[in-house]
């Protein structure tokens, strides 16, 4: 189950998308356009030891983005300032 990272060419919003066999084509959570640029896959960028952790984290994030984008953005804002 690969996770792809996309950048929306329409509004510049970046998000990760878990691609399942039955998943619809990825669309921007922000503007709902499908004009996306695919970035480096998390699987390719991760080592074997961190792969699972990154996958779980990214999967939660992707689901959260799809469910509630505003909440996720708020959380990311906190992440930046907390570290
Ligand atoms: Zn967009």
PDB file of the backbone (N, CA, C, O) and the ligand in Angstrom, with CONECT records:
HET     ZN  A 101       1
ATOM      1  N   UNK A   1       0.856  -1.205   0.000  1.00  0.00           N
ATOM      2  CA  UNK A   1       0.000   0.000   0.000  1.00  0.00           C
ATOM      3  C   UNK A   1       0.884   1.245   0.000  1.00  0.00           C
ATOM      4  O   UNK A   1       1.257   1.739   1.064  1.00  0.00           O
ATOM      5  N   UNK A   2       1.207   1.731  -1.132  1.00  0.00           N
ATOM      6  CA  UNK A   2       2.107   2.892  -1.187  1.00  0.00           C
ATOM      7  C   UNK A   2       1.416   4.172  -0.746  1.00  0.00           C
ATOM      8  O   UNK A   2       0.223   4.373  -0.975  1.00  0.00           O
ATOM      9  N   UNK A   3       2.192   5.020  -0.115  1.00  0.00           N
ATOM     10  CA  UNK A   3       1.710   6.356   0.222  1.00  0.00           C
ATOM     11  C   UNK A   3       2.412   7.335  -0.696  1.00  0.00           C
ATOM     12  O   UNK A   3       3.638   7.331  -0.808  1.00  0.00           O
ATOM     13  N   UNK A   4       1.649   8.151  -1.332  1.00  0.00           N
ATOM     14  CA  UNK A   4       2.227   9.154  -2.210  1.00  0.00           C
ATOM     15  C   UNK A   4       2.041  10.525  -1.599  1.00  0.00           C
ATOM     16  O   UNK A   4       1.045  10.811  -0.933  1.00  0.00           O
ATOM     17  N   UNK A   5       3.027  11.359  -1.845  1.00  0.00           N
ATOM     18  CA  UNK A   5       2.896  12.742  -1.410  1.00  0.00           C
ATOM     19  C   UNK A   5       2.628  13.584  -2.649  1.00  0.00           C
ATOM     20  O   UNK A   5       3.308  13.457  -3.667  1.00  0.00           O
ATOM     21  N   UNK A   6       1.647  14.426  -2.541  1.00  0.00           N
ATOM     22  CA  UNK A   6       1.263  15.250  -3.684  1.00  0.00           C
ATOM     23  C   UNK A   6       1.350  16.728  -3.339  1.00  0.00           C
ATOM     24  O   UNK A   6       1.180  17.138  -2.191  1.00  0.00           O
ATOM     25  N   UNK A   7       1.611  17.478  -4.334  1.00  0.00           N
ATOM     26  CA  UNK A   7       1.487  18.929  -4.212  1.00  0.00           C
ATOM     27  C   UNK A   7       0.468  19.382  -5.241  1.00  0.00           C
ATOM     28  O   UNK A   7       0.563  19.042  -6.420  1.00  0.00           O
ATOM     29  N   UNK A   8      -0.497  20.147  -4.785  1.00  0.00           N
ATOM     30  CA  UNK A   8      -1.554  20.622  -5.670  1.00  0.00           C
ATOM     31  C   UNK A   8      -1.007  21.743  -6.552  1.00  0.00           C
ATOM     32  O   UNK A   8      -0.490  22.745  -6.058  1.00  0.00           O
ATOM     33  N   UNK A   9      -1.131  21.555  -7.861  1.00  0.00           N
ATOM     34  CA  UNK A   9      -0.668  22.596  -8.774  1.00  0.00           C
ATOM     35  C   UNK A   9      -1.606  23.802  -8.767  1.00  0.00           C
ATOM     36  O   UNK A   9      -1.245  24.892  -9.213  1.00  0.00           O
ATOM     37  N   UNK A  10      -2.811  23.584  -8.255  1.00  0.00           N
ATOM     38  CA  UNK A  10      -3.798  24.669  -8.278  1.00  0.00           C
ATOM     39  C   UNK A  10      -3.570  25.642  -7.119  1.00  0.00           C
ATOM     40  O   UNK A  10      -3.534  26.857  -7.316  1.00  0.00           O
ATOM     41  N   UNK A  11      -3.415  25.090  -5.896  1.00  0.00           N
ATOM     42  CA  UNK A  11      -3.303  25.974  -4.724  1.00  0.00           C
ATOM     43  C   UNK A  11      -2.004  25.763  -3.947  1.00  0.00           C
ATOM     44  O   UNK A  11      -1.736  26.493  -2.993  1.00  0.00           O
ATOM     45  N   UNK A  12      -1.191  24.774  -4.340  1.00  0.00           N
ATOM     46  CA  UNK A  12       0.092  24.565  -3.679  1.00  0.00           C
ATOM     47  C   UNK A  12       0.018  23.753  -2.408  1.00  0.00           C
ATOM     48  O   UNK A  12       1.037  23.573  -1.741  1.00  0.00           O
ATOM     49  N   UNK A  13      -1.140  23.262  -2.054  1.00  0.00           N
ATOM     50  CA  UNK A  13      -1.311  22.473  -0.833  1.00  0.00           C
ATOM     51  C   UNK A  13      -0.614  21.119  -0.972  1.00  0.00           C
ATOM     52  O   UNK A  13      -0.772  20.435  -1.983  1.00  0.00           O
ATOM     53  N   UNK A  14       0.160  20.738   0.051  1.00  0.00           N
ATOM     54  CA  UNK A  14       0.844  19.446   0.033  1.00  0.00           C
ATOM     55  C   UNK A  14       0.147  18.473   0.955  1.00  0.00           C
ATOM     56  O   UNK A  14      -0.251  18.839   2.061  1.00  0.00           O
ATOM     57  N   UNK A  15      -0.002  17.252   0.518  1.00  0.00           N
ATOM     58  CA  UNK A  15      -0.645  16.247   1.357  1.00  0.00           C
ATOM     59  C   UNK A  15      -0.163  14.867   0.963  1.00  0.00           C
ATOM     60  O   UNK A  15       0.350  14.649  -0.135  1.00  0.00           O
ATOM     61  N   UNK A  16      -0.345  13.930   1.902  1.00  0.00           N
ATOM     62  CA  UNK A  16       0.014  12.549   1.634  1.00  0.00           C
ATOM     63  C   UNK A  16      -1.254  11.754   1.393  1.00  0.00           C
ATOM     64  O   UNK A  16      -2.294  12.011   1.999  1.00  0.00           O
ATOM     65  N   UNK A  17      -1.151  10.789   0.503  1.00  0.00           N
ATOM     66  CA  UNK A  17      -2.339  10.045   0.131  1.00  0.00           C
ATOM     67  C   UNK A  17      -1.999   8.563   0.082  1.00  0.00           C
ATOM     68  O   UNK A  17      -1.104   8.139  -0.648  1.00  0.00           O
ATOM     69  N   UNK A  18      -2.724   7.789   0.866  1.00  0.00           N
ATOM     70  CA  UNK A  18      -2.534   6.341   0.884  1.00  0.00           C
ATOM     71  C   UNK A  18      -3.339   5.734  -0.266  1.00  0.00           C
ATOM     72  O   UNK A  18      -4.563   5.851  -0.308  1.00  0.00           O
ATOM     73  N   UNK A  19      -2.648   5.095  -1.181  1.00  0.00           N
ATOM     74  CA  UNK A  19      -3.320   4.584  -2.378  1.00  0.00           C
ATOM     75  C   UNK A  19      -3.669   3.115  -2.184  1.00  0.00           C
ATOM     76  O   UNK A  19      -2.787   2.260  -2.107  1.00  0.00           O
ATOM     77  N   UNK A  20      -4.932   2.842  -2.106  1.00  0.00           N
ATOM     78  CA  UNK A  20      -5.426   1.474  -2.013  1.00  0.00           C
ATOM     79  C   UNK A  20      -5.994   1.070  -3.376  1.00  0.00           C
ATOM     80  O   UNK A  20      -6.203   1.898  -4.262  1.00  0.00           O
ATOM     81  N   UNK A  21      -6.231  -0.225  -3.504  1.00  0.00           N
ATOM     82  CA  UNK A  21      -6.738  -0.725  -4.780  1.00  0.00           C
ATOM     83  C   UNK A  21      -8.047  -0.042  -5.159  1.00  0.00           C
ATOM     84  O   UNK A  21      -8.310   0.234  -6.329  1.00  0.00           O
ATOM     85  N   UNK A  22      -8.865   0.224  -4.134  1.00  0.00           N
ATOM     86  CA  UNK A  22     -10.185   0.793  -4.422  1.00  0.00           C
ATOM     87  C   UNK A  22     -10.234   2.300  -4.229  1.00  0.00           C
ATOM     88  O   UNK A  22     -11.295   2.914  -4.341  1.00  0.00           O
ATOM     89  N   UNK A  23      -9.064   2.901  -3.935  1.00  0.00           N
ATOM     90  CA  UNK A  23      -9.062   4.343  -3.710  1.00  0.00           C
ATOM     91  C   UNK A  23      -9.404   5.093  -4.984  1.00  0.00           C
ATOM     92  O   UNK A  23      -8.960   4.727  -6.072  1.00  0.00           O
ATOM     93  N   UNK A  24     -10.187   6.133  -4.842  1.00  0.00           N
ATOM     94  CA  UNK A  24     -10.392   7.012  -6.000  1.00  0.00           C
ATOM     95  C   UNK A  24      -9.106   7.781  -6.270  1.00  0.00           C
ATOM     96  O   UNK A  24      -8.206   7.795  -5.430  1.00  0.00           O
ATOM     97  N   UNK A  25      -9.013   8.403  -7.399  1.00  0.00           N
ATOM     98  CA  UNK A  25      -7.847   9.215  -7.714  1.00  0.00           C
ATOM     99  C   UNK A  25      -7.696  10.308  -6.664  1.00  0.00           C
ATOM    100  O   UNK A  25      -8.680  10.885  -6.200  1.00  0.00           O
ATOM    101  N   UNK A  26      -6.451  10.580  -6.303  1.00  0.00           N
ATOM    102  CA  UNK A  26      -6.204  11.591  -5.281  1.00  0.00           C
ATOM    103  C   UNK A  26      -6.699  12.958  -5.746  1.00  0.00           C
ATOM    104  O   UNK A  26      -6.571  13.331  -6.912  1.00  0.00           O
ATOM    105  N   UNK A  27      -7.264  13.681  -4.796  1.00  0.00           N
ATOM    106  CA  UNK A  27      -7.692  15.048  -5.083  1.00  0.00           C
ATOM    107  C   UNK A  27      -7.215  15.935  -3.949  1.00  0.00           C
ATOM    108  O   UNK A  27      -7.052  15.473  -2.820  1.00  0.00           O
ATOM    109  N   UNK A  28      -6.997  17.182  -4.239  1.00  0.00           N
ATOM    110  CA  UNK A  28      -6.512  18.122  -3.237  1.00  0.00           C
ATOM    111  C   UNK A  28      -7.551  18.290  -2.127  1.00  0.00           C
ATOM    112  O   UNK A  28      -8.705  18.606  -2.416  1.00  0.00           O
ATOM    113  N   UNK A  29      -7.166  18.083  -0.856  1.00  0.00           N
ATOM    114  CA  UNK A  29      -8.114  18.271   0.248  1.00  0.00           C
ATOM    115  C   UNK A  29      -8.515  19.732   0.417  1.00  0.00           C
ATOM    116  O   UNK A  29      -9.536  20.038   1.033  1.00  0.00           O
ATOM    117  N   UNK A  30      -7.727  20.602  -0.118  1.00  0.00           N
ATOM    118  CA  UNK A  30      -7.979  22.024   0.076  1.00  0.00           C
ATOM    119  C   UNK A  30      -8.943  22.582  -0.969  1.00  0.00           C
ATOM    120  O   UNK A  30      -9.927  23.238  -0.626  1.00  0.00           O
ATOM    121  N   UNK A  31      -8.655  22.317  -2.255  1.00  0.00           N
ATOM    122  CA  UNK A  31      -9.489  22.915  -3.308  1.00  0.00           C
ATOM    123  C   UNK A  31     -10.198  21.853  -4.143  1.00  0.00           C
ATOM    124  O   UNK A  31     -10.980  22.179  -5.036  1.00  0.00           O
ATOM    125  N   UNK A  32      -9.918  20.560  -3.845  1.00  0.00           N
ATOM    126  CA  UNK A  32     -10.594  19.432  -4.501  1.00  0.00           C
ATOM    127  C   UNK A  32     -10.281  19.310  -5.984  1.00  0.00           C
ATOM    128  O   UNK A  32     -10.991  18.614  -6.708  1.00  0.00           O
ATOM    129  N   UNK A  33      -9.240  19.970  -6.441  1.00  0.00           N
ATOM    130  CA  UNK A  33      -8.798  19.780  -7.820  1.00  0.00           C
ATOM    131  C   UNK A  33      -7.967  18.491  -7.889  1.00  0.00           C
ATOM    132  O   UNK A  33      -7.436  18.017  -6.885  1.00  0.00           O
ATOM    133  N   UNK A  34      -7.876  17.960  -9.067  1.00  0.00           N
ATOM    134  CA  UNK A  34      -7.046  16.760  -9.246  1.00  0.00           C
ATOM    135  C   UNK A  34      -5.801  17.065 -10.069  1.00  0.00           C
ATOM    136  O   UNK A  34      -5.177  16.165 -10.630  1.00  0.00           O
ATOM    137  N   UNK A  35      -5.460  18.308 -10.130  1.00  0.00           N
ATOM    138  CA  UNK A  35      -4.263  18.724 -10.857  1.00  0.00           C
ATOM    139  C   UNK A  35      -3.081  18.685  -9.886  1.00  0.00           C
ATOM    140  O   UNK A  35      -2.691  19.703  -9.315  1.00  0.00           O
ATOM    141  N   UNK A  36      -2.515  17.464  -9.713  1.00  0.00           N
ATOM    142  CA  UNK A  36      -1.534  17.243  -8.658  1.00  0.00           C
ATOM    143  C   UNK A  36      -0.171  16.880  -9.225  1.00  0.00           C
ATOM    144  O   UNK A  36      -0.053  16.261 -10.282  1.00  0.00           O
ATOM    145  N   UNK A  37       0.840  17.281  -8.494  1.00  0.00           N
ATOM    146  CA  UNK A  37       2.202  16.858  -8.813  1.00  0.00           C
ATOM    147  C   UNK A  37       2.623  15.839  -7.760  1.00  0.00           C
ATOM    148  O   UNK A  37       2.536  16.112  -6.563  1.00  0.00           O
ATOM    149  N   UNK A  38       3.077  14.675  -8.194  1.00  0.00           N
ATOM    150  CA  UNK A  38       3.470  13.646  -7.239  1.00  0.00           C
ATOM    151  C   UNK A  38       4.897  13.872  -6.777  1.00  0.00           C
ATOM    152  O   UNK A  38       5.806  14.051  -7.587  1.00  0.00           O
ATOM    153  N   UNK A  39       5.082  13.862  -5.460  1.00  0.00           N
ATOM    154  CA  UNK A  39       6.411  14.044  -4.876  1.00  0.00           C
ATOM    155  C   UNK A  39       6.986  12.688  -4.506  1.00  0.00           C
ATOM    156  O   UNK A  39       6.410  11.650  -4.834  1.00  0.00           O
ATOM    157  N   UNK A  40       8.119  12.698  -3.825  1.00  0.00           N
ATOM    158  CA  UNK A  40       8.800  11.447  -3.483  1.00  0.00           C
ATOM    159  C   UNK A  40       7.951  10.597  -2.550  1.00  0.00           C
ATOM    160  O   UNK A  40       7.398  11.097  -1.570  1.00  0.00           O
ATOM    161  N   UNK A  41       7.851   9.320  -2.858  1.00  0.00           N
ATOM    162  CA  UNK A  41       7.110   8.398  -2.007  1.00  0.00           C
ATOM    163  C   UNK A  41       7.800   8.230  -0.666  1.00  0.00           C
ATOM    164  O   UNK A  41       9.027   8.173  -0.591  1.00  0.00           O
ATOM    165  N   UNK A  42       7.006   8.152   0.391  1.00  0.00           N
ATOM    166  CA  UNK A  42       7.568   7.937   1.724  1.00  0.00           C
ATOM    167  C   UNK A  42       8.289   6.596   1.796  1.00  0.00           C
ATOM    168  O   UNK A  42       9.290   6.471   2.502  1.00  0.00           O
ATOM    169  N   UNK A  43       7.807   5.621   1.094  1.00  0.00           N
ATOM    170  CA  UNK A  43       8.428   4.296   1.114  1.00  0.00           C
ATOM    171  C   UNK A  43       9.835   4.357   0.544  1.00  0.00           C
ATOM    172  O   UNK A  43      10.757   3.732   1.068  1.00  0.00           O
ATOM    173  N   UNK A  44       9.988   5.100  -0.511  1.00  0.00           N
ATOM    174  CA  UNK A  44      11.306   5.196  -1.131  1.00  0.00           C
ATOM    175  C   UNK A  44      12.252   6.027  -0.283  1.00  0.00           C
ATOM    176  O   UNK A  44      13.463   5.803  -0.301  1.00  0.00           O
ATOM    177  N   UNK A  45      11.713   6.981   0.458  1.00  0.00           N
ATOM    178  CA  UNK A  45      12.552   7.888   1.219  1.00  0.00           C
ATOM    179  C   UNK A  45      12.898   7.334   2.599  1.00  0.00           C
ATOM    180  O   UNK A  45      13.793   7.857   3.263  1.00  0.00           O
ATOM    181  N   UNK A  46      12.215   6.298   3.036  1.00  0.00           N
ATOM    182  CA  UNK A  46      12.400   5.804   4.391  1.00  0.00           C
ATOM    183  C   UNK A  46      13.304   4.576   4.437  1.00  0.00           C
ATOM    184  O   UNK A  46      13.322   3.773   3.504  1.00  0.00           O
ATOM    185  N   UNK A  47      14.038   4.439   5.507  1.00  0.00           N
ATOM    186  CA  UNK A  47      14.822   3.234   5.721  1.00  0.00           C
ATOM    187  C   UNK A  47      13.912   2.115   6.214  1.00  0.00           C
ATOM    188  O   UNK A  47      12.754   2.352   6.558  1.00  0.00           O
ATOM    189  N   UNK A  48      14.435   0.919   6.243  1.00  0.00           N
ATOM    190  CA  UNK A  48      13.618  -0.226   6.658  1.00  0.00           C
ATOM    191  C   UNK A  48      13.128  -0.066   8.094  1.00  0.00           C
ATOM    192  O   UNK A  48      11.993  -0.431   8.399  1.00  0.00           O
ATOM    193  N   UNK A  49      13.955   0.466   8.970  1.00  0.00           N
ATOM    194  CA  UNK A  49      13.596   0.561  10.388  1.00  0.00           C
ATOM    195  C   UNK A  49      12.539   1.635  10.635  1.00  0.00           C
ATOM    196  O   UNK A  49      11.691   1.475  11.512  1.00  0.00           O
ATOM    197  N   UNK A  50      12.578   2.700   9.890  1.00  0.00           N
ATOM    198  CA  UNK A  50      11.632   3.785  10.132  1.00  0.00           C
ATOM    199  C   UNK A  50      10.407   3.675   9.235  1.00  0.00           C
ATOM    200  O   UNK A  50       9.452   4.439   9.371  1.00  0.00           O
ATOM    201  N   UNK A  51      10.446   2.725   8.325  1.00  0.00           N
ATOM    202  CA  UNK A  51       9.377   2.627   7.338  1.00  0.00           C
ATOM    203  C   UNK A  51       8.019   2.456   8.001  1.00  0.00           C
ATOM    204  O   UNK A  51       7.062   3.154   7.665  1.00  0.00           O
ATOM    205  N   UNK A  52       7.940   1.520   8.949  1.00  0.00           N
ATOM    206  CA  UNK A  52       6.649   1.224   9.532  1.00  0.00           C
ATOM    207  C   UNK A  52       6.109   2.411  10.329  1.00  0.00           C
ATOM    208  O   UNK A  52       4.929   2.749  10.240  1.00  0.00           O
ATOM    209  N   UNK A  53       6.986   3.031  11.103  1.00  0.00           N
ATOM    210  CA  UNK A  53       6.556   4.184  11.886  1.00  0.00           C
ATOM    211  C   UNK A  53       6.080   5.306  10.977  1.00  0.00           C
ATOM    212  O   UNK A  53       5.045   5.923  11.225  1.00  0.00           O
ATOM    213  N   UNK A  54       6.831   5.558   9.943  1.00  0.00           N
ATOM    214  CA  UNK A  54       6.445   6.605   9.007  1.00  0.00           C
ATOM    215  C   UNK A  54       5.139   6.256   8.315  1.00  0.00           C
ATOM    216  O   UNK A  54       4.283   7.111   8.089  1.00  0.00           O
ATOM    217  N   UNK A  55       5.010   5.000   7.990  1.00  0.00           N
ATOM    218  CA  UNK A  55       3.792   4.571   7.310  1.00  0.00           C
ATOM    219  C   UNK A  55       2.583   4.794   8.203  1.00  0.00           C
ATOM    220  O   UNK A  55       1.571   5.343   7.765  1.00  0.00           O
ATOM    221  N   UNK A  56       2.689   4.368   9.457  1.00  0.00           N
ATOM    222  CA  UNK A  56       1.560   4.519  10.373  1.00  0.00           C
ATOM    223  C   UNK A  56       1.234   5.993  10.590  1.00  0.00           C
ATOM    224  O   UNK A  56       0.072   6.399  10.590  1.00  0.00           O
ATOM    225  N   UNK A  57       2.266   6.764  10.770  1.00  0.00           N
ATOM    226  CA  UNK A  57       2.072   8.191  10.986  1.00  0.00           C
ATOM    227  C   UNK A  57       1.451   8.842   9.758  1.00  0.00           C
ATOM    228  O   UNK A  57       0.515   9.634   9.862  1.00  0.00           O
ATOM    229  N   UNK A  58       1.981   8.499   8.613  1.00  0.00           N
ATOM    230  CA  UNK A  58       1.479   9.106   7.380  1.00  0.00           C
ATOM    231  C   UNK A  58       0.053   8.658   7.093  1.00  0.00           C
ATOM    232  O   UNK A  58      -0.767   9.428   6.594  1.00  0.00           O
ATOM    233  N   UNK A  59      -0.226   7.406   7.416  1.00  0.00           N
ATOM    234  CA  UNK A  59      -1.575   6.917   7.158  1.00  0.00           C
ATOM    235  C   UNK A  59      -2.588   7.673   8.007  1.00  0.00           C
ATOM    236  O   UNK A  59      -3.640   8.090   7.522  1.00  0.00           O
ATOM    237  N   UNK A  60      -2.251   7.844   9.286  1.00  0.00           N
ATOM    238  CA  UNK A  60      -3.143   8.607  10.166  1.00  0.00           C
ATOM    239  C   UNK A  60      -3.307  10.022   9.641  1.00  0.00           C
ATOM    240  O   UNK A  60      -4.405  10.578   9.623  1.00  0.00           O
ATOM    241  N   UNK A  61      -2.198  10.583   9.219  1.00  0.00           N
ATOM    242  CA  UNK A  61      -2.222  11.951   8.739  1.00  0.00           C
ATOM    243  C   UNK A  61      -3.092  12.048   7.489  1.00  0.00           C
ATOM    244  O   UNK A  61      -3.908  12.960   7.357  1.00  0.00           O
ATOM    245  N   UNK A  62      -2.908  11.103   6.580  1.00  0.00           N
ATOM    246  CA  UNK A  62      -3.678  11.140   5.337  1.00  0.00           C
ATOM    247  C   UNK A  62      -5.172  11.017   5.632  1.00  0.00           C
ATOM    248  O   UNK A  62      -5.989  11.730   5.050  1.00  0.00           O
ATOM    249  N   UNK A  63      -5.510  10.122   6.525  1.00  0.00           N
ATOM    250  CA  UNK A  63      -6.920   9.943   6.880  1.00  0.00           C
ATOM    251  C   UNK A  63      -7.451  11.214   7.524  1.00  0.00           C
ATOM    252  O   UNK A  63      -8.560  11.660   7.231  1.00  0.00           O
ATOM    253  N   UNK A  64      -6.645  11.786   8.403  1.00  0.00           N
ATOM    254  CA  UNK A  64      -7.073  13.006   9.090  1.00  0.00           C
ATOM    255  C   UNK A  64      -7.267  14.139   8.100  1.00  0.00           C
ATOM    256  O   UNK A  64      -8.204  14.928   8.221  1.00  0.00           O
ATOM    257  N   UNK A  65      -6.379  14.215   7.125  1.00  0.00           N
ATOM    258  CA  UNK A  65      -6.490  15.272   6.122  1.00  0.00           C
ATOM    259  C   UNK A  65      -7.791  15.119   5.353  1.00  0.00           C
ATOM    260  O   UNK A  65      -8.487  16.097   5.079  1.00  0.00           O
ATOM    261  N   UNK A  66      -8.105  13.892   5.013  1.00  0.00           N
ATOM    262  CA  UNK A  66      -9.322  13.669   4.240  1.00  0.00           C
ATOM    263  C   UNK A  66     -10.563  13.951   5.091  1.00  0.00           C
ATOM    264  O   UNK A  66     -11.568  14.462   4.596  1.00  0.00           O
ATOM    265  N   UNK A  67     -10.472  13.610   6.372  1.00  0.00           N
ATOM    266  CA  UNK A  67     -11.637  13.783   7.236  1.00  0.00           C
ATOM    267  C   UNK A  67     -11.834  15.229   7.662  1.00  0.00           C
ATOM    268  O   UNK A  67     -12.938  15.771   7.617  1.00  0.00           O
ATOM    269  N   UNK A  68     -10.737  15.829   8.073  1.00  0.00           N
ATOM    270  CA  UNK A  68     -10.870  17.146   8.691  1.00  0.00           C
ATOM    271  C   UNK A  68      -9.610  17.953   8.439  1.00  0.00           C
ATOM    272  O   UNK A  68      -8.682  17.952   9.248  1.00  0.00           O
ATOM    273  N   UNK A  69      -9.591  18.615   7.348  1.00  0.00           N
ATOM    274  CA  UNK A  69      -8.385  19.330   6.942  1.00  0.00           C
ATOM    275  C   UNK A  69      -8.062  20.476   7.891  1.00  0.00           C
ATOM    276  O   UNK A  69      -6.896  20.693   8.222  1.00  0.00           O
ATOM    277  N   UNK A  70      -9.045  21.188   8.318  1.00  0.00           N
ATOM    278  CA  UNK A  70      -8.813  22.339   9.180  1.00  0.00           C
ATOM    279  C   UNK A  70      -8.154  21.909  10.486  1.00  0.00           C
ATOM    280  O   UNK A  70      -7.225  22.561  10.961  1.00  0.00           O
ATOM    281  N   UNK A  71      -8.626  20.828  11.054  1.00  0.00           N
ATOM    282  CA  UNK A  71      -8.068  20.334  12.299  1.00  0.00           C
ATOM    283  C   UNK A  71      -6.609  19.932  12.102  1.00  0.00           C
ATOM    284  O   UNK A  71      -5.760  20.231  12.941  1.00  0.00           O
ATOM    285  N   UNK A  72      -6.327  19.265  11.011  1.00  0.00           N
ATOM    286  CA  UNK A  72      -4.966  18.806  10.743  1.00  0.00           C
ATOM    287  C   UNK A  72      -4.017  19.982  10.571  1.00  0.00           C
ATOM    288  O   UNK A  72      -2.892  19.954  11.068  1.00  0.00           O
ATOM    289  N   UNK A  73      -4.452  20.976   9.893  1.00  0.00           N
ATOM    290  CA  UNK A  73      -3.601  22.152   9.719  1.00  0.00           C
ATOM    291  C   UNK A  73      -3.291  22.791  11.057  1.00  0.00           C
ATOM    292  O   UNK A  73      -2.174  23.248  11.298  1.00  0.00           O
ATOM    293  N   UNK A  74      -4.280  22.818  11.915  1.00  0.00           N
ATOM    294  CA  UNK A  74      -4.089  23.377  13.246  1.00  0.00           C
ATOM    295  C   UNK A  74      -3.046  22.577  14.004  1.00  0.00           C
ATOM    296  O   UNK A  74      -2.182  23.148  14.670  1.00  0.00           O
ATOM    297  N   UNK A  75      -3.122  21.262  13.908  1.00  0.00           N
ATOM    298  CA  UNK A  75      -2.186  20.385  14.604  1.00  0.00           C
ATOM    299  C   UNK A  75      -0.767  20.598  14.068  1.00  0.00           C
ATOM    300  O   UNK A  75       0.186  20.668  14.844  1.00  0.00           O
ATOM    301  N   UNK A  76      -0.630  20.698  12.766  1.00  0.00           N
ATOM    302  CA  UNK A  76       0.692  20.898  12.177  1.00  0.00           C
ATOM    303  C   UNK A  76       1.288  22.219  12.629  1.00  0.00           C
ATOM    304  O   UNK A  76       2.496  22.326  12.841  1.00  0.00           O
ATOM    305  N   UNK A  77       0.456  23.199  12.770  1.00  0.00           N
ATOM    306  CA  UNK A  77       0.909  24.496  13.247  1.00  0.00           C
ATOM    307  C   UNK A  77       1.527  24.338  14.633  1.00  0.00           C
ATOM    308  O   UNK A  77       2.586  24.899  14.916  1.00  0.00           O
ATOM    309  N   UNK A  78       0.864  23.575  15.485  1.00  0.00           N
ATOM    310  CA  UNK A  78       1.390  23.338  16.818  1.00  0.00           C
ATOM    311  C   UNK A  78       2.679  22.546  16.780  1.00  0.00           C
ATOM    312  O   UNK A  78       3.610  22.818  17.538  1.00  0.00           O
ATOM    313  N   UNK A  79       2.730  21.570  15.898  1.00  0.00           N
ATOM    314  CA  UNK A  79       3.950  20.759  15.789  1.00  0.00           C
ATOM    315  C   UNK A  79       5.155  21.651  15.479  1.00  0.00           C
ATOM    316  O   UNK A  79       6.233  21.470  16.045  1.00  0.00           O
ATOM    317  N   UNK A  80       4.966  22.584  14.603  1.00  0.00           N
ATOM    318  CA  UNK A  80       6.073  23.449  14.229  1.00  0.00           C
ATOM    319  C   UNK A  80       6.554  24.261  15.429  1.00  0.00           C
ATOM    320  O   UNK A  80       7.758  24.400  15.645  1.00  0.00           O
ATOM    321  N   UNK A  81       5.638  24.784  16.190  1.00  0.00           N
ATOM    322  CA  UNK A  81       6.030  25.659  17.284  1.00  0.00           C
ATOM    323  C   UNK A  81       6.498  24.881  18.520  1.00  0.00           C
ATOM    324  O   UNK A  81       7.278  25.396  19.322  1.00  0.00           O
ATOM    325  N   UNK A  82       6.025  23.656  18.668  1.00  0.00           N
ATOM    326  CA  UNK A  82       6.405  22.895  19.853  1.00  0.00           C
ATOM    327  C   UNK A  82       7.826  22.362  19.778  1.00  0.00           C
ATOM    328  O   UNK A  82       8.424  22.069  20.813  1.00  0.00           O
ATOM    329  N   UNK A  83       8.378  22.230  18.588  1.00  0.00           N
ATOM    330  CA  UNK A  83       9.692  21.586  18.501  1.00  0.00           C
ATOM    331  C   UNK A  83      10.800  22.615  18.404  1.00  0.00           C
ATOM    332  O   UNK A  83      11.973  22.253  18.323  1.00  0.00           O
TER     333      UNK A  83
HETATM  334 ZN    ZN A 101      -5.486  22.521  -4.165  1.00  0.00          ZN
END
